[in-house]
């Protein structure tokens, strides 16, 4: 008779303590930005992996949404990513904080060039 196996049951504590890949990328990205601002392309682009580039863009979008970073333009037309101080809970509660999103069109043909 065939032996059955069951998946490992995780308790809630182990699930919440483990960081996801996106959380790790966000932490690394913010650590880099705390040292100095970066041109967005240099921060997210991985010439060896389109999938990693997309994951980096997703992580950056979460940092913008939180708002832990901001994206601005310089006189050369480059997009610069700058760190921001974390907002307090009262600023969020009273609507003093504004949340941002960005739209960035980027596909496989852009990545290849």
Gaussian input, Z-matrix of N, CA and C with variables (Angstrom, degrees):
# hf/3-21g

backbone

0 1
 N
 C     1     B1
 C     2     B2     1     A1
 N     3     B3     2     A2     1     D1
 C     4     B4     3     A3     2     D2
 C     5     B5     4     A4     3     D3
 N     6     B6     5     A5     4     D4
 C     7     B7     6     A6     5     D5
 C     8     B8     7     A7     6     D6
 N     9     B9     8     A8     7     D7
 C    10    B10     9     A9     8     D8
 C    11    B11    10    A10     9     D9
 N    12    B12    11    A11    10    D10
 C    13    B13    12    A12    11    D11
 C    14    B14    13    A13    12    D12
 N    15    B15    14    A14    13    D13
 C    16    B16    15    A15    14    D14
 C    17    B17    16    A16    15    D15
 N    18    B18    17    A17    16    D16
 C    19    B19    18    A18    17    D17
 C    20    B20    19    A19    18    D18
 N    21    B21    20    A20    19    D19
 C    22    B22    21    A21    20    D20
 C    23    B23    22    A22    21    D21
 N    24    B24    23    A23    22    D22
 C    25    B25    24    A24    23    D23
 C    26    B26    25    A25    24    D24
 N    27    B27    26    A26    25    D25
 C    28    B28    27    A27    26    D26
 C    29    B29    28    A28    27    D27
 N    30    B30    29    A29    28    D28
 C    31    B31    30    A30    29    D29
 C    32    B32    31    A31    30    D30
 N    33    B33    32    A32    31    D31
 C    34    B34    33    A33    32    D32
 C    35    B35    34    A34    33    D33
 N    36    B36    35    A35    34    D34
 C    37    B37    36    A36    35    D35
 C    38    B38    37    A37    36    D36
 N    39    B39    38    A38    37    D37
 C    40    B40    39    A39    38    D38
 C    41    B41    40    A40    39    D39
 N    42    B42    41    A41    40    D40
 C    43    B43    42    A42    41    D41
 C    44    B44    43    A43    42    D42
 N    45    B45    44    A44    43    D43
 C    46    B46    45    A45    44    D44
 C    47    B47    46    A46    45    D45
 N    48    B48    47    A47    46    D46
 C    49    B49    48    A48    47    D47
 C    50    B50    49    A49    48    D48
 N    51    B51    50    A50    49    D49
 C    52    B52    51    A51    50    D50
 C    53    B53    52    A52    51    D51
 N    54    B54    53    A53    52    D52
 C    55    B55    54    A54    53    D53
 C    56    B56    55    A55    54    D54
 N    57    B57    56    A56    55    D55
 C    58    B58    57    A57    56    D56
 C    59    B59    58    A58    57    D57
 N    60    B60    59    A59    58    D58
 C    61    B61    60    A60    59    D59
 C    62    B62    61    A61    60    D60
 N    63    B63    62    A62    61    D61
 C    64    B64    63    A63    62    D62
 C    65    B65    64    A64    63    D63
 N    66    B66    65    A65    64    D64
 C    67    B67    66    A66    65    D65
 C    68    B68    67    A67    66    D66
 N    69    B69    68    A68    67    D67
 C    70    B70    69    A69    68    D68
 C    71    B71    70    A70    69    D69
 N    72    B72    71    A71    70    D70
 C    73    B73    72    A72    71    D71
 C    74    B74    73    A73    72    D72
 N    75    B75    74    A74    73    D73
 C    76    B76    75    A75    74    D74
 C    77    B77    76    A76    75    D75
 N    78    B78    77    A77    76    D76
 C    79    B79    78    A78    77    D77
 C    80    B80    79    A79    78    D78
 N    81    B81    80    A80    79    D79
 C    82    B82    81    A81    80    D80
 C    83    B83    82    A82    81    D81
 N    84    B84    83    A83    82    D82
 C    85    B85    84    A84    83    D83
 C    86    B86    85    A85    84    D84
 N    87    B87    86    A86    85    D85
 C    88    B88    87    A87    86    D86
 C    89    B89    88    A88    87    D87
 N    90    B90    89    A89    88    D88
 C    91    B91    90    A90    89    D89
 C    92    B92    91    A91    90    D90
 N    93    B93    92    A92    91    D91
 C    94    B94    93    A93    92    D92
 C    95    B95    94    A94    93    D93
 N    96    B96    95    A95    94    D94
 C    97    B97    96    A96    95    D95
 C    98    B98    97    A97    96    D96
 N    99    B99    98    A98    97    D97
 C   100   B100    99    A99    98    D98
 C   101   B101   100   A100    99    D99
 N   102   B102   101   A101   100   D100
 C   103   B103   102   A102   101   D101
 C   104   B104   103   A103   102   D102
 N   105   B105   104   A104   103   D103
 C   106   B106   105   A105   104   D104
 C   107   B107   106   A106   105   D105
 N   108   B108   107   A107   106   D106
 C   109   B109   108   A108   107   D107
 C   110   B110   109   A109   108   D108
 N   111   B111   110   A110   109   D109
 C   112   B112   111   A111   110   D110
 C   113   B113   112   A112   111   D111
 N   114   B114   113   A113   112   D112
 C   115   B115   114   A114   113   D113
 C   116   B116   115   A115   114   D114
 N   117   B117   116   A116   115   D115
 C   118   B118   117   A117   116   D116
 C   119   B119   118   A118   117   D117
 N   120   B120   119   A119   118   D118
 C   121   B121   120   A120   119   D119
 C   122   B122   121   A121   120   D120
 N   123   B123   122   A122   121   D121
 C   124   B124   123   A123   122   D122
 C   125   B125   124   A124   123   D123
 N   126   B126   125   A125   124   D124
 C   127   B127   126   A126   125   D125
 C   128   B128   127   A127   126   D126
 N   129   B129   128   A128   127   D127
 C   130   B130   129   A129   128   D128
 C   131   B131   130   A130   129   D129
 N   132   B132   131   A131   130   D130
 C   133   B133   132   A132   131   D131
 C   134   B134   133   A133   132   D132
 N   135   B135   134   A134   133   D133
 C   136   B136   135   A135   134   D134
 C   137   B137   136   A136   135   D135
 N   138   B138   137   A137   136   D136
 C   139   B139   138   A138   137   D137
 C   140   B140   139   A139   138   D138
 N   141   B141   140   A140   139   D139
 C   142   B142   141   A141   140   D140
 C   143   B143   142   A142   141   D141
 N   144   B144   143   A143   142   D142
 C   145   B145   144   A144   143   D143
 C   146   B146   145   A145   144   D144
 N   147   B147   146   A146   145   D145
 C   148   B148   147   A147   146   D146
 C   149   B149   148   A148   147   D147
 N   150   B150   149   A149   148   D148
 C   151   B151   150   A150   149   D149
 C   152   B152   151   A151   150   D150
 N   153   B153   152   A152   151   D151
 C   154   B154   153   A153   152   D152
 C   155   B155   154   A154   153   D153
 N   156   B156   155   A155   154   D154
 C   157   B157   156   A156   155   D155
 C   158   B158   157   A157   156   D156
 N   159   B159   158   A158   157   D157
 C   160   B160   159   A159   158   D158
 C   161   B161   160   A160   159   D159
 N   162   B162   161   A161   160   D160
 C   163   B163   162   A162   161   D161
 C   164   B164   163   A163   162   D162
 N   165   B165   164   A164   163   D163
 C   166   B166   165   A165   164   D164
 C   167   B167   166   A166   165   D165
 N   168   B168   167   A167   166   D166
 C   169   B169   168   A168   167   D167
 C   170   B170   169   A169   168   D168
 N   171   B171   170   A170   169   D169
 C   172   B172   171   A171   170   D170
 C   173   B173   172   A172   171   D171
 N   174   B174   173   A173   172   D172
 C   175   B175   174   A174   173   D173
 C   176   B176   175   A175   174   D174
 N   177   B177   176   A176   175   D175
 C   178   B178   177   A177   176   D176
 C   179   B179   178   A178   177   D177
 N   180   B180   179   A179   178   D178
 C   181   B181   180   A180   179   D179
 C   182   B182   181   A181   180   D180
 N   183   B183   182   A182   181   D181
 C   184   B184   183   A183   182   D182
 C   185   B185   184   A184   183   D183
 N   186   B186   185   A185   184   D184
 C   187   B187   186   A186   185   D185
 C   188   B188   187   A187   186   D186
 N   189   B189   188   A188   187   D187
 C   190   B190   189   A189   188   D188
 C   191   B191   190   A190   189   D189
 N   192   B192   191   A191   190   D190
 C   193   B193   192   A192   191   D191
 C   194   B194   193   A193   192   D192
 N   195   B195   194   A194   193   D193
 C   196   B196   195   A195   194   D194
 C   197   B197   196   A196   195   D195
 N   198   B198   197   A197   196   D196
 C   199   B199   198   A198   197   D197
 C   200   B200   199   A199   198   D198
 N   201   B201   200   A200   199   D199
 C   202   B202   201   A201   200   D200
 C   203   B203   202   A202   201   D201
 N   204   B204   203   A203   202   D202
 C   205   B205   204   A204   203   D203
 C   206   B206   205   A205   204   D204
 N   207   B207   206   A206   205   D205
 C   208   B208   207   A207   206   D206
 C   209   B209   208   A208   207   D207
 N   210   B210   209   A209   208   D208
 C   211   B211   210   A210   209   D209
 C   212   B212   211   A211   210   D210
 N   213   B213   212   A212   211   D211
 C   214   B214   213   A213   212   D212
 C   215   B215   214   A214   213   D213
 N   216   B216   215   A215   214   D214
 C   217   B217   216   A216   215   D215
 C   218   B218   217   A217   216   D216
 N   219   B219   218   A218   217   D217
 C   220   B220   219   A219   218   D218
 C   221   B221   220   A220   219   D219
 N   222   B222   221   A221   220   D220
 C   223   B223   222   A222   221   D221
 C   224   B224   223   A223   222   D222
 N   225   B225   224   A224   223   D223
 C   226   B226   225   A225   224   D224
 C   227   B227   226   A226   225   D225
 N   228   B228   227   A227   226   D226
 C   229   B229   228   A228   227   D227
 C   230   B230   229   A229   228   D228
 N   231   B231   230   A230   229   D229
 C   232   B232   231   A231   230   D230
 C   233   B233   232   A232   231   D231
 N   234   B234   233   A233   232   D232
 C   235   B235   234   A234   233   D233
 C   236   B236   235   A235   234   D234
 N   237   B237   236   A236   235   D235
 C   238   B238   237   A237   236   D236
 C   239   B239   238   A238   237   D237
 N   240   B240   239   A239   238   D238
 C   241   B241   240   A240   239   D239
 C   242   B242   241   A241   240   D240
 N   243   B243   242   A242   241   D241
 C   244   B244   243   A243   242   D242
 C   245   B245   244   A244   243   D243
 N   246   B246   245   A245   244   D244
 C   247   B247   246   A246   245   D245
 C   248   B248   247   A247   246   D246
 N   249   B249   248   A248   247   D247
 C   250   B250   249   A249   248   D248
 C   251   B251   250   A250   249   D249
 N   252   B252   251   A251   250   D250
 C   253   B253   252   A252   251   D251
 C   254   B254   253   A253   252   D252
 N   255   B255   254   A254   253   D253
 C   256   B256   255   A255   254   D254
 C   257   B257   256   A256   255   D255
 N   258   B258   257   A257   256   D256
 C   259   B259   258   A258   257   D257
 C   260   B260   259   A259   258   D258
 N   261   B261   260   A260   259   D259
 C   262   B262   261   A261   260   D260
 C   263   B263   262   A262   261   D261
 N   264   B264   263   A263   262   D262
 C   265   B265   264   A264   263   D263
 C   266   B266   265   A265   264   D264
 N   267   B267   266   A266   265   D265
 C   268   B268   267   A267   266   D266
 C   269   B269   268   A268   267   D267
 N   270   B270   269   A269   268   D268
 C   271   B271   270   A270   269   D269
 C   272   B272   271   A271   270   D270
 N   273   B273   272   A272   271   D271
 C   274   B274   273   A273   272   D272
 C   275   B275   274   A274   273   D273
 N   276   B276   275   A275   274   D274
 C   277   B277   276   A276   275   D275
 C   278   B278   277   A277   276   D276
 N   279   B279   278   A278   277   D277
 C   280   B280   279   A279   278   D278
 C   281   B281   280   A280   279   D279
 N   282   B282   281   A281   280   D280
 C   283   B283   282   A282   281   D281
 C   284   B284   283   A283   282   D282
 N   285   B285   284   A284   283   D283
 C   286   B286   285   A285   284   D284
 C   287   B287   286   A286   285   D285
 N   288   B288   287   A287   286   D286
 C   289   B289   288   A288   287   D287
 C   290   B290   289   A289   288   D288
 N   291   B291   290   A290   289   D289
 C   292   B292   291   A291   290   D290
 C   293   B293   292   A292   291   D291
 N   294   B294   293   A293   292   D292
 C   295   B295   294   A294   293   D293
 C   296   B296   295   A295   294   D294
 N   297   B297   296   A296   295   D295
 C   298   B298   297   A297   296   D296
 C   299   B299   298   A298   297   D297
 N   300   B300   299   A299   298   D298
 C   301   B301   300   A300   299   D299
 C   302   B302   301   A301   300   D300
 N   303   B303   302   A302   301   D301
 C   304   B304   303   A303   302   D302
 C   305   B305   304   A304   303   D303
 N   306   B306   305   A305   304   D304
 C   307   B307   306   A306   305   D305
 C   308   B308   307   A307   306   D306
 N   309   B309   308   A308   307   D307
 C   310   B310   309   A309   308   D308
 C   311   B311   310   A310   309   D309
 N   312   B312   311   A311   310   D310
 C   313   B313   312   A312   311   D311
 C   314   B314   313   A313   312   D312
 N   315   B315   314   A314   313   D313
 C   316   B316   315   A315   314   D314
 C   317   B317   316   A316   315   D315
 N   318   B318   317   A317   316   D316
 C   319   B319   318   A318   317   D317
 C   320   B320   319   A319   318   D318
 N   321   B321   320   A320   319   D319
 C   322   B322   321   A321   320   D320
 C   323   B323   322   A322   321   D321
 N   324   B324   323   A323   322   D322
 C   325   B325   324   A324   323   D323
 C   326   B326   325   A325   324   D324
 N   327   B327   326   A326   325   D325
 C   328   B328   327   A327   326   D326
 C   329   B329   328   A328   327   D327
 N   330   B330   329   A329   328   D328
 C   331   B331   330   A330   329   D329
 C   332   B332   331   A331   330   D330
 N   333   B333   332   A332   331   D331
 C   334   B334   333   A333   332   D332
 C   335   B335   334   A334   333   D333
 N   336   B336   335   A335   334   D334
 C   337   B337   336   A336   335   D335
 C   338   B338   337   A337   336   D336

   B1=1.4474
   B2=1.5319
   B3=1.3127
   B4=1.4642
   B5=1.5247
   B6=1.3205
   B7=1.4639
   B8=1.5221
   B9=1.2974
   B10=1.4629
   B11=1.5226
   B12=1.3144
   B13=1.4624
   B14=1.5131
   B15=1.2861
   B16=1.4620
   B17=1.5246
   B18=1.3253
   B19=1.4666
   B20=1.5209
   B21=1.3037
   B22=1.4609
   B23=1.5253
   B24=1.3104
   B25=1.4573
   B26=1.5201
   B27=1.3242
   B28=1.4605
   B29=1.5088
   B30=1.3134
   B31=1.4602
   B32=1.5212
   B33=1.3141
   B34=1.4674
   B35=1.5190
   B36=1.3274
   B37=1.4610
   B38=1.5277
   B39=1.3254
   B40=1.4653
   B41=1.5211
   B42=1.3158
   B43=1.4630
   B44=1.5197
   B45=1.3173
   B46=1.4622
   B47=1.5213
   B48=1.3199
   B49=1.4577
   B50=1.5209
   B51=1.3228
   B52=1.4506
   B53=1.5232
   B54=1.3143
   B55=1.4612
   B56=1.5214
   B57=1.3093
   B58=1.4582
   B59=1.5212
   B60=1.3244
   B61=1.4600
   B62=1.5141
   B63=1.3369
   B64=1.4650
   B65=1.5186
   B66=1.3435
   B67=1.4630
   B68=1.5235
   B69=1.3195
   B70=1.4649
   B71=1.5276
   B72=1.3392
   B73=1.4695
   B74=1.5162
   B75=1.3343
   B76=1.4651
   B77=1.5253
   B78=1.3250
   B79=1.4680
   B80=1.5276
   B81=1.3179
   B82=1.4680
   B83=1.5253
   B84=1.3341
   B85=1.4608
   B86=1.5238
   B87=1.3310
   B88=1.4598
   B89=1.5245
   B90=1.3354
   B91=1.4702
   B92=1.5202
   B93=1.3124
   B94=1.4718
   B95=1.5259
   B96=1.3269
   B97=1.4650
   B98=1.5268
   B99=1.3196
   B100=1.4715
   B101=1.5183
   B102=1.3212
   B103=1.4608
   B104=1.5281
   B105=1.3271
   B106=1.4736
   B107=1.5252
   B108=1.3192
   B109=1.4605
   B110=1.5222
   B111=1.3086
   B112=1.4566
   B113=1.5178
   B114=1.3104
   B115=1.4502
   B116=1.5258
   B117=1.3336
   B118=1.4581
   B119=1.5238
   B120=1.3149
   B121=1.4644
   B122=1.5268
   B123=1.3302
   B124=1.4578
   B125=1.5259
   B126=1.3018
   B127=1.4604
   B128=1.5213
   B129=1.3201
   B130=1.4641
   B131=1.5326
   B132=1.3165
   B133=1.4601
   B134=1.5245
   B135=1.3224
   B136=1.4565
   B137=1.5283
   B138=1.3171
   B139=1.4661
   B140=1.5358
   B141=1.3293
   B142=1.4595
   B143=1.5209
   B144=1.3357
   B145=1.4627
   B146=1.5262
   B147=1.3303
   B148=1.4584
   B149=1.5303
   B150=1.3313
   B151=1.4675
   B152=1.5259
   B153=1.3327
   B154=1.4643
   B155=1.5201
   B156=1.3274
   B157=1.4612
   B158=1.5246
   B159=1.3270
   B160=1.4659
   B161=1.5240
   B162=1.3243
   B163=1.4704
   B164=1.5259
   B165=1.3155
   B166=1.4637
   B167=1.5304
   B168=1.3364
   B169=1.4664
   B170=1.5269
   B171=1.3250
   B172=1.4575
   B173=1.5330
   B174=1.3254
   B175=1.4722
   B176=1.5211
   B177=1.3316
   B178=1.4621
   B179=1.5207
   B180=1.3230
   B181=1.4706
   B182=1.5278
   B183=1.3222
   B184=1.4729
   B185=1.5290
   B186=1.3238
   B187=1.4698
   B188=1.5259
   B189=1.3292
   B190=1.4673
   B191=1.5180
   B192=1.3240
   B193=1.4591
   B194=1.5264
   B195=1.3128
   B196=1.4779
   B197=1.5285
   B198=1.1896
   B199=1.4576
   B200=1.5228
   B201=1.2946
   B202=1.4656
   B203=1.5341
   B204=1.3478
   B205=1.4623
   B206=1.5255
   B207=1.3156
   B208=1.4659
   B209=1.5150
   B210=1.3125
   B211=1.4597
   B212=1.5260
   B213=1.3146
   B214=1.4568
   B215=1.5188
   B216=1.3152
   B217=1.4553
   B218=1.5130
   B219=1.3135
   B220=1.4621
   B221=1.5288
   B222=1.3252
   B223=1.4650
   B224=1.5270
   B225=1.3424
   B226=1.4637
   B227=1.5241
   B228=1.3260
   B229=1.4645
   B230=1.5140
   B231=1.3304
   B232=1.4657
   B233=1.5291
   B234=1.3210
   B235=1.4592
   B236=1.5206
   B237=1.3387
   B238=1.4626
   B239=1.5194
   B240=1.3329
   B241=1.4579
   B242=1.5198
   B243=1.3331
   B244=1.4617
   B245=1.5209
   B246=1.3256
   B247=1.4649
   B248=1.5257
   B249=1.3138
   B250=1.4629
   B251=1.5159
   B252=1.3185
   B253=1.4525
   B254=1.5183
   B255=1.3101
   B256=1.4647
   B257=1.5278
   B258=1.3138
   B259=1.4593
   B260=1.5134
   B261=1.3075
   B262=1.4482
   B263=1.5189
   B264=1.3133
   B265=1.4679
   B266=1.5219
   B267=1.3351
   B268=1.4686
   B269=1.5236
   B270=1.3362
   B271=1.4675
   B272=1.5237
   B273=1.3105
   B274=1.4651
   B275=1.5232
   B276=1.3278
   B277=1.4648
   B278=1.5294
   B279=1.3158
   B280=1.4611
   B281=1.5305
   B282=1.3105
   B283=1.4592
   B284=1.5149
   B285=1.3312
   B286=1.4612
   B287=1.5265
   B288=1.3129
   B289=1.4569
   B290=1.5171
   B291=1.2992
   B292=1.4555
   B293=1.5232
   B294=1.2996
   B295=1.4511
   B296=1.5171
   B297=1.3029
   B298=1.4596
   B299=1.5176
   B300=1.2968
   B301=1.4514
   B302=1.5204
   B303=1.3002
   B304=1.4538
   B305=1.5150
   B306=1.3081
   B307=1.4522
   B308=1.5213
   B309=1.2862
   B310=1.4547
   B311=1.5196
   B312=1.3107
   B313=1.4611
   B314=1.5264
   B315=1.3155
   B316=1.4585
   B317=1.5136
   B318=1.3397
   B319=1.4523
   B320=1.5299
   B321=1.3161
   B322=1.4608
   B323=1.5199
   B324=1.3315
   B325=1.4766
   B326=1.5243
   B327=1.3413
   B328=1.4712
   B329=1.5287
   B330=1.3187
   B331=1.4609
   B332=1.5279
   B333=1.3300
   B334=1.4593
   B335=1.5224
   B336=1.3447
   B337=1.4700
   B338=1.5033
   A1=108.90
   A2=116.73
   A3=123.03
   A4=110.75
   A5=115.79
   A6=120.26
   A7=109.32
   A8=116.35
   A9=120.92
   A10=109.76
   A11=114.34
   A12=119.42
   A13=108.51
   A14=114.31
   A15=120.38
   A16=108.76
   A17=116.15
   A18=118.45
   A19=110.51
   A20=114.22
   A21=120.47
   A22=109.13
   A23=116.37
   A24=121.65
   A25=108.12
   A26=115.34
   A27=120.70
   A28=109.80
   A29=115.81
   A30=117.74
   A31=109.02
   A32=116.56
   A33=121.17
   A34=112.53
   A35=117.14
   A36=121.25
   A37=111.54
   A38=118.07
   A39=119.94
   A40=111.50
   A41=117.10
   A42=120.60
   A43=110.81
   A44=117.91
   A45=120.69
   A46=112.58
   A47=119.19
   A48=121.22
   A49=112.70
   A50=117.90
   A51=121.33
   A52=110.95
   A53=115.82
   A54=120.15
   A55=109.91
   A56=115.44
   A57=119.99
   A58=109.00
   A59=115.72
   A60=119.87
   A61=111.64
   A62=115.98
   A63=120.39
   A64=110.74
   A65=117.64
   A66=120.83
   A67=111.18
   A68=116.10
   A69=120.22
   A70=110.84
   A71=116.11
   A72=119.40
   A73=110.35
   A74=117.35
   A75=120.66
   A76=110.74
   A77=117.32
   A78=120.83
   A79=110.90
   A80=116.77
   A81=120.68
   A82=110.24
   A83=115.87
   A84=121.00
   A85=111.19
   A86=116.38
   A87=119.28
   A88=110.62
   A89=117.19
   A90=120.50
   A91=111.73
   A92=116.83
   A93=121.28
   A94=110.13
   A95=116.30
   A96=120.38
   A97=112.63
   A98=117.72
   A99=119.13
   A100=110.73
   A101=117.34
   A102=120.67
   A103=111.19
   A104=117.21
   A105=121.22
   A106=109.64
   A107=114.86
   A108=119.42
   A109=109.45
   A110=115.56
   A111=120.81
   A112=110.32
   A113=115.84
   A114=120.43
   A115=106.10
   A116=116.63
   A117=121.38
   A118=111.87
   A119=117.28
   A120=120.64
   A121=111.06
   A122=117.13
   A123=121.00
   A124=112.15
   A125=116.71
   A126=121.05
   A127=112.25
   A128=118.04
   A129=120.04
   A130=114.38
   A131=118.10
   A132=120.41
   A133=112.40
   A134=115.67
   A135=122.66
   A136=106.09
   A137=117.12
   A138=121.93
   A139=113.10
   A140=116.81
   A141=120.35
   A142=113.31
   A143=118.16
   A144=119.83
   A145=110.85
   A146=115.35
   A147=120.25
   A148=110.03
   A149=116.77
   A150=121.01
   A151=111.11
   A152=117.37
   A153=120.38
   A154=110.98
   A155=117.21
   A156=121.08
   A157=110.43
   A158=116.93
   A159=121.16
   A160=110.44
   A161=116.99
   A162=120.27
   A163=110.60
   A164=117.58
   A165=121.30
   A166=111.08
   A167=116.47
   A168=120.45
   A169=110.98
   A170=117.02
   A171=121.07
   A172=110.57
   A173=116.51
   A174=120.34
   A175=111.16
   A176=116.47
   A177=120.24
   A178=110.58
   A179=117.11
   A180=119.91
   A181=111.09
   A182=117.28
   A183=120.18
   A184=111.03
   A185=117.01
   A186=120.10
   A187=110.80
   A188=117.74
   A189=121.14
   A190=109.91
   A191=116.96
   A192=121.87
   A193=111.49
   A194=118.43
   A195=121.73
   A196=117.40
   A197=132.19
   A198=137.55
   A199=111.79
   A200=116.21
   A201=122.97
   A202=111.48
   A203=117.09
   A204=121.30
   A205=108.98
   A206=115.13
   A207=120.49
   A208=108.76
   A209=115.45
   A210=121.70
   A211=107.60
   A212=115.72
   A213=121.46
   A214=108.69
   A215=116.38
   A216=121.17
   A217=110.25
   A218=116.35
   A219=119.76
   A220=109.40
   A221=116.22
   A222=121.01
   A223=113.03
   A224=117.93
   A225=122.11
   A226=113.13
   A227=116.42
   A228=120.14
   A229=114.30
   A230=116.85
   A231=120.58
   A232=109.76
   A233=116.15
   A234=121.26
   A235=108.32
   A236=116.36
   A237=121.55
   A238=109.34
   A239=115.77
   A240=121.96
   A241=107.60
   A242=116.14
   A243=122.43
   A244=110.12
   A245=118.16
   A246=119.79
   A247=110.76
   A248=116.41
   A249=122.64
   A250=108.27
   A251=116.10
   A252=120.17
   A253=109.39
   A254=115.73
   A255=120.50
   A256=109.86
   A257=115.21
   A258=120.50
   A259=110.06
   A260=115.99
   A261=120.90
   A262=111.04
   A263=115.87
   A264=121.04
   A265=111.30
   A266=118.31
   A267=120.21
   A268=111.16
   A269=117.54
   A270=120.42
   A271=110.60
   A272=116.14
   A273=120.48
   A274=109.86
   A275=116.51
   A276=121.42
   A277=111.79
   A278=117.35
   A279=121.49
   A280=113.44
   A281=117.16
   A282=120.54
   A283=114.56
   A284=117.13
   A285=120.82
   A286=111.08
   A287=115.89
   A288=120.96
   A289=109.28
   A290=115.20
   A291=118.39
   A292=107.93
   A293=115.04
   A294=120.48
   A295=108.77
   A296=115.74
   A297=120.72
   A298=110.74
   A299=114.17
   A300=122.58
   A301=106.66
   A302=116.06
   A303=118.01
   A304=109.21
   A305=114.50
   A306=121.33
   A307=106.71
   A308=115.18
   A309=120.91
   A310=107.04
   A311=117.10
   A312=121.31
   A313=107.89
   A314=114.80
   A315=121.35
   A316=107.65
   A317=117.00
   A318=119.40
   A319=109.93
   A320=115.13
   A321=120.35
   A322=112.04
   A323=117.97
   A324=119.70
   A325=111.25
   A326=118.38
   A327=120.96
   A328=110.07
   A329=115.82
   A330=120.68
   A331=111.02
   A332=116.58
   A333=120.68
   A334=112.79
   A335=117.69
   A336=119.96
   A337=113.54
   D1=143.49
   D2=-176.90
   D3=-74.22
   D4=134.23
   D5=178.21
   D6=-84.26
   D7=134.19
   D8=-179.82
   D9=-97.94
   D10=143.05
   D11=175.38
   D12=-117.44
   D13=150.21
   D14=178.96
   D15=-116.44
   D16=148.85
   D17=177.56
   D18=-66.82
   D19=153.04
   D20=178.48
   D21=-66.40
   D22=133.07
   D23=178.67
   D24=-89.98
   D25=124.01
   D26=179.79
   D27=-99.63
   D28=138.70
   D29=174.43
   D30=-81.49
   D31=159.64
   D32=-176.43
   D33=-58.60
   D34=-33.87
   D35=-176.82
   D36=-64.92
   D37=-42.07
   D38=-178.56
   D39=-70.41
   D40=-29.61
   D41=179.44
   D42=-70.95
   D43=-42.98
   D44=-176.76
   D45=-75.64
   D46=-25.45
   D47=-178.61
   D48=-80.03
   D49=-26.10
   D50=-176.68
   D51=-79.73
   D52=128.11
   D53=179.28
   D54=-80.39
   D55=142.60
   D56=175.06
   D57=-80.95
   D58=169.21
   D59=176.72
   D60=-60.04
   D61=-39.17
   D62=179.55
   D63=-64.73
   D64=-41.47
   D65=177.75
   D66=-60.22
   D67=-41.13
   D68=-179.98
   D69=-65.75
   D70=-43.63
   D71=179.08
   D72=-62.91
   D73=-41.65
   D74=178.78
   D75=-61.10
   D76=-42.33
   D77=179.98
   D78=-65.05
   D79=-42.61
   D80=178.61
   D81=-63.80
   D82=-45.86
   D83=-179.37
   D84=-60.05
   D85=-46.18
   D86=-178.75
   D87=-66.47
   D88=-36.07
   D89=176.36
   D90=-61.68
   D91=-40.62
   D92=177.25
   D93=-64.58
   D94=-43.23
   D95=-176.81
   D96=-71.43
   D97=-27.04
   D98=178.15
   D99=-64.51
   D100=-27.80
   D101=-179.92
   D102=-77.29
   D103=-42.07
   D104=177.01
   D105=-169.09
   D106=160.55
   D107=179.65
   D108=-69.30
   D109=157.68
   D110=-178.31
   D111=-133.51
   D112=149.16
   D113=169.17
   D114=-71.32
   D115=132.11
   D116=-172.47
   D117=-54.21
   D118=-41.77
   D119=-179.29
   D120=-58.19
   D121=-42.01
   D122=-179.47
   D123=-69.58
   D124=-25.83
   D125=-178.50
   D126=-79.72
   D127=-39.21
   D128=-171.21
   D129=-106.36
   D130=-24.22
   D131=-171.70
   D132=-76.68
   D133=126.99
   D134=172.59
   D135=-120.79
   D136=104.78
   D137=-175.15
   D138=-65.25
   D139=-15.95
   D140=-179.72
   D141=-94.19
   D142=-10.77
   D143=-175.57
   D144=-150.21
   D145=111.21
   D146=174.96
   D147=-64.00
   D148=-41.46
   D149=-179.06
   D150=-60.78
   D151=-41.61
   D152=178.97
   D153=-67.15
   D154=-36.38
   D155=176.86
   D156=-61.98
   D157=-44.24
   D158=178.34
   D159=-63.63
   D160=-42.13
   D161=178.22
   D162=-63.63
   D163=-39.06
   D164=177.32
   D165=-63.52
   D166=-42.30
   D167=177.23
   D168=-62.16
   D169=-40.89
   D170=177.95
   D171=-61.83
   D172=-45.53
   D173=178.68
   D174=-61.83
   D175=-41.58
   D176=177.45
   D177=-62.25
   D178=-40.16
   D179=-180.00
   D180=-61.95
   D181=-35.33
   D182=177.39
   D183=-69.60
   D184=-37.34
   D185=176.88
   D186=-66.01
   D187=-35.60
   D188=176.69
   D189=-68.42
   D190=-42.59
   D191=-177.74
   D192=-64.66
   D193=-33.90
   D194=-170.93
   D195=-65.15
   D196=-30.44
   D197=-21.71
   D198=-88.21
   D199=105.48
   D200=178.47
   D201=-97.49
   D202=-20.80
   D203=176.92
   D204=-138.09
   D205=163.49
   D206=173.23
   D207=-131.68
   D208=151.97
   D209=178.75
   D210=-113.03
   D211=126.82
   D212=177.68
   D213=-130.17
   D214=170.37
   D215=176.84
   D216=-110.07
   D217=152.25
   D218=175.22
   D219=-108.89
   D220=-178.30
   D221=-176.02
   D222=-67.32
   D223=-16.85
   D224=179.04
   D225=-92.59
   D226=0.87
   D227=-179.35
   D228=84.73
   D229=10.09
   D230=177.93
   D231=-84.70
   D232=148.08
   D233=174.85
   D234=-91.01
   D235=120.16
   D236=179.21
   D237=-102.48
   D238=140.88
   D239=177.34
   D240=-109.85
   D241=124.04
   D242=-177.13
   D243=-121.77
   D244=141.68
   D245=176.97
   D246=-73.27
   D247=153.76
   D248=175.69
   D249=-127.58
   D250=154.72
   D251=174.46
   D252=-72.11
   D253=147.16
   D254=179.26
   D255=-66.74
   D256=145.17
   D257=178.26
   D258=-84.60
   D259=146.08
   D260=176.35
   D261=-78.74
   D262=158.85
   D263=-179.38
   D264=-62.04
   D265=-34.97
   D266=-179.14
   D267=-68.09
   D268=-37.40
   D269=178.03
   D270=-62.93
   D271=-37.96
   D272=178.23
   D273=-70.74
   D274=-44.91
   D275=-177.09
   D276=-61.86
   D277=-43.54
   D278=-177.01
   D279=-87.59
   D280=5.71
   D281=176.05
   D282=75.36
   D283=16.27
   D284=178.81
   D285=-77.19
   D286=-17.04
   D287=-179.13
   D288=-94.94
   D289=144.34
   D290=174.32
   D291=-115.27
   D292=134.13
   D293=179.20
   D294=-96.71
   D295=143.30
   D296=-175.44
   D297=-120.92
   D298=155.40
   D299=172.15
   D300=-135.72
   D301=161.49
   D302=174.06
   D303=-140.25
   D304=152.74
   D305=177.29
   D306=-114.32
   D307=127.48
   D308=-177.76
   D309=-133.25
   D310=114.52
   D311=-179.33
   D312=-88.46
   D313=118.69
   D314=-175.30
   D315=-151.96
   D316=120.95
   D317=179.52
   D318=-127.66
   D319=-177.81
   D320=-175.14
   D321=-59.23
   D322=-38.78
   D323=-179.90
   D324=-67.39
   D325=-33.75
   D326=174.76
   D327=-64.77
   D328=-41.26
   D329=-177.74
   D330=-64.83
   D331=-37.69
   D332=-178.00
   D333=-68.40
   D334=-27.75
   D335=-176.44
   D336=-88.25

